[in-house]
Amino acid sequence: MTAHTPIPQDFNVVPTETEVVIVGGGIIGACTALQLAQRGIPVTLFEKGSIGEEQSSRNWGWVRKMGRDIREMPLMIHAMKLWDELPGIIGADVGFRRQGITYFCDEEKDMGKYEAWMKAMEPFGLDTHFVQRQRVNELAPGNTRNFAGGLHTPSDGYAEPHLAARAIAEGARRLGARIVEGCAVRGFETESGRVTEVVTEKGRIKCRTVVLAGGIWSSLFARNQNVKVPQLKMLSQTMRTRPIENGPLGCGSGKGFGYRKRNDGGYNVGMRSAHAVDIVPDSFRFFKDYLPAMKNEIKAMKFRVGQRTWQETMMLGGWKLDQRTPFETYRIMRPVPGHKILDQATINIKKLFPQFKDMVVNERMSAWIDVTPDAIPTISQVDAIPGFYISTGYSGHGFGIAPAAGQLMAELITGDTPHVDPTPFRHSRFIDGSKIVHWPIGF
């Protein structure tokens, strides 16, 4: 893993006051800032490095309803609508296209694992449907596996991660939000238990509300404020190829492969359900919380002891607000990809699609995914600290749901009627004895 320090932008510009401070400039923080700015709420977003430079710009780019946990589905359906509207709001193309997503099945019996999900989704009226061999061969022209069938959602699609977070943040800036890059938030102060002030590495800013949207850093930040946020990390990796002719459109995945055709004609290629998991102190701290997840995901997890293990063991676990923090030491995390996984993905995709036999890989990308015990996010006020909100733990599917997650957080902050029931995403479910029901990430 490597840590890069960017050239700071607006590094010394720390306003003296605002209404809402957002901690974290990934796509979740950017979408929250946009929604608040649209409502005329004074908001300042702080990013310790550069906007969208961790998981938000280094993911697959899928925007999907298919395979979602039923608790996320209302939020995701609304997110699809917002993706359609985004270019008109921010004045920029984020690459959103509805080209369809397919889950491929090698044998007829493999499709049975989707039947319960299809039944549960009936109230939502999705266009997801089973497809047989002939249609699969049309969706994946030239494939050599002769798939038995699959599950297909024509209205699902993708956007371009390298464009989206920054374009959304710039849109929020034009609507009045302040975006401060290269400036870490160390924590916040309270009076009578309520948030009153945020402390950054370059100064203090008075506010009434803090939104923690720090991705993989959220648990560490919250712990320093004596708030439990159970969250672990998995490594996601993908390859970015040069343009390939006559390949499949849209997005797809199956045993041993996953792909997305980009708007430039190239592909993102990898293995959708294969993740390196470093054993770190939080692995023991949250062990009991993650037992349900272990039962569902054990085959997709590649446990290891490595550089990240040592790094987190030695990392400062608590600090005073006048001290330098880990957020200032590690501005942008760009972990080394799991090359064994990507090597196997290369073999698999070339065998599956002859069109890929001469593919040229421009980049191998990797990022840490913030994962909760039940694999759905926390979008919630922290009951014990009025004015403190959390939006984190999107478990590998935050990119697609981000526009609606930003709207839900804005509604919670302003007291507007939420467009979806926020109960499943409440922070208290991890501390009040609620049963944790895990949804398989690699569905």
Secondary structure as UniProt FT lines:
FT   STRAND          2..4
FT   TURN            11..12
FT   STRAND          20..23
FT   HELIX           27..38
FT   TURN            39..40
FT   STRAND          43..47
FT   TURN            51..52
FT   HELIX           55..57
FT   STRAND          62..63
FT   TURN            66..67
FT   TURN            70..72
FT   HELIX           73..90
FT   STRAND          101..105
FT   HELIX           108..114
FT   HELIX           115..120
FT   HELIX           122..124
FT   STRAND          129..132
FT   HELIX           133..139
FT   TURN            141..142
FT   STRAND          149..153
FT   TURN            154..155
FT   STRAND          157..158
FT   HELIX           161..174
FT   TURN            175..176
FT   STRAND          178..181
FT   STRAND          185..191
FT   TURN            192..193
FT   STRAND          194..200
FT   TURN            201..202
FT   STRAND          203..206
FT   STRAND          209..212
FT   HELIX           215..217
FT   HELIX           218..224
FT   TURN            225..226
FT   STRAND          232..241
FT   TURN            245..246
FT   STRAND          251..254
FT   TURN            255..256
FT   STRAND          257..261
FT   TURN            263..264
FT   STRAND          267..270
FT   TURN            272..273
FT   STRAND          275..278
FT   HELIX           281..285
FT   TURN            286..287
FT   HELIX           288..290
FT   HELIX           291..297
FT   HELIX           298..300
FT   STRAND          301..304
FT   HELIX           307..314
FT   TURN            321..322
FT   HELIX           326..329
FT   STRAND          332..334
FT   HELIX           339..352
FT   HELIX           354..356
FT   TURN            357..358
FT   STRAND          361..371
FT   TURN            373..374
FT   STRAND          378..381
FT   TURN            383..384
FT   TURN            386..387
FT   STRAND          388..392
FT   TURN            395..396
FT   HELIX           398..414
FT   HELIX           423..425
FT   HELIX           427..430
FT   TURN            441..442
//
